Amino acid sequence: MTMVDLLKRVQLFSGLNEPDLQQVVDICEEIQIQPQTTFIEQNTTGSQMYIIAEGTVDVYINGLNNSRSLVILGQGQVVGEMALIDQGYRSASVRSTKNGARLFKIERDTFQSLCNDNTYIGFVVMRNMALDLAFKLRHRNLAEL
């Protein structure tokens, strides 16, 4: 599977054509994460988003006395996407699972530069991010009823 094919599966990039996806590929950095390695720490700031190319990652939160897994994510899913738009604290930690993971990292400054050069990419990604956040907020609010 090519990187463009992988990005076609990523909801965040839904609606982008192949030339636009190739521009996103061009700003990605491939990284390998060893098994059971935390690469995003809750309550720290970060400037990177990660796309999972191979393997799985565990998104978890640390409480006062323990940690709790929220979700396991795999190929074509992303973590840390909020770092592309702000410099806030990470809401959860993320670690690779027992087999490690191959990820593609996108830096905030590089992404913002791409969006300045191609505003359509920026519009589509921000629209998709807003749709995802709206979905999560609605479901969170319904769960609290």
N, C-alpha and C positions, 0 to 999 in steps of 0.2 A: 504494500500500500504506500502510495506517495504521500508526502506531507500535505499536498493540496487535497487529496482524497480524505485524509484524516480531518482536515479543517472543514470539509463539507459535512462531516458528522457532528461538528461542534455547534450547539444551539446558539452560542454567542455570535457566530459568524453567519448564521442563517440569512439568506438573501443576498450574499455577496457572490459575484461571478468568479470564474477561474482567474482572470487577470488580477482582480482585487485580492483574492485569496493568496495568489503568488506574492503580492506585495506584503501580506501578513507573514507568509513563510520567510520572506527575506529578512524580517526583523527578529525571527525566533532563534534562540540559542539552545541547542540540544544538550541536555545534561542527564547523567546517570546517577540515580540515587541508590545507595546500598540498602540492603534489607534492614527494616526496623529503624530507619533513620528519620528523625524529625527535621523537616526543612522549612516549616512555617511554625513560629512560636506565638501562641495566644498572648495578647496584651503587649505585643511589640509592633513597631511600625515596619512597613515593607513597601517596596516599590515594584514588586514583580507579580505577575500572574503566571500560572503554570497550566499547560495543556498536557493531559496524560496520553502518551503515545503507546506505552506498553506497561503492563503490571497494574497494580491497584494501590490506592492510598487510603488511609484511615483518617477521617476528620474527627477530631475529638476535642472535648473541653476539659480543662482542669478545674476541679472544685477545691474546696478547702482541704478535704481529706482523701480525695480520689480523682480519677479521671473517668470520663464516660464517652464512649464512642457514639458519634452522631450518625455517620454514614460512611460506607465504603464506596469509593468512586473508581471508575476504570476508564478504559480507552475512550477518547473523544469527549471526556468531561474536563472541566476546568476547576481550579481552586485559586483563590487569591485575586479574583477579578476586580474586587472593589479597589484594590491598590492602583488600578489604572486611572481612577478618577479622584481619589483623595489620599491623604496621608494619615488617615485614622489608624487606630489600633486594630490588629487582627482579632477577630471574634472567636477564633478557634485555632488549635494547633493541627498540623498535618504531618503524618509520617508514612513512609512506604511500608508495605506489608512484608510478609516473610520472603517474597521473591524479589524485592526491590522494585524499581520503576524507572522507565525512561520517559523523560519529560521534555517539553519545549517551553522555555522561559521567555516571557516578553517583559521588558522593562518599561515602566511608565513613561519616561522621557522619550524613549524611542517610539513608543506607541503614539504619544501626543504629537511628535514630529510627523509621523505617518499621517495622522488625522489632519494636520495642518496642510499637508501636501495633497491629500485626497479626502475632502470633507465628506464624501459619500460613505467611505469606510467608517469614519467617525460617527456619522448619523446612524448607520445600520447597527453598529455595535452598541451605541448608547441606547437606541430604541430597544434592542434585544435585552440589554441589561435592565432597562426600566420595566419591560414586560415580565422578566423573571422576578424582579423585586416585588412588583405588584402581586404576582401569583403567590409568592412566599408570604407576604403580609396578609393577604386575604385568608390563606389557609391557617396561618398562625392565629389570626383573630377568630376564625371559626372554631378552632380547637379550644379556645378559651371560653366559649359560650357554655 
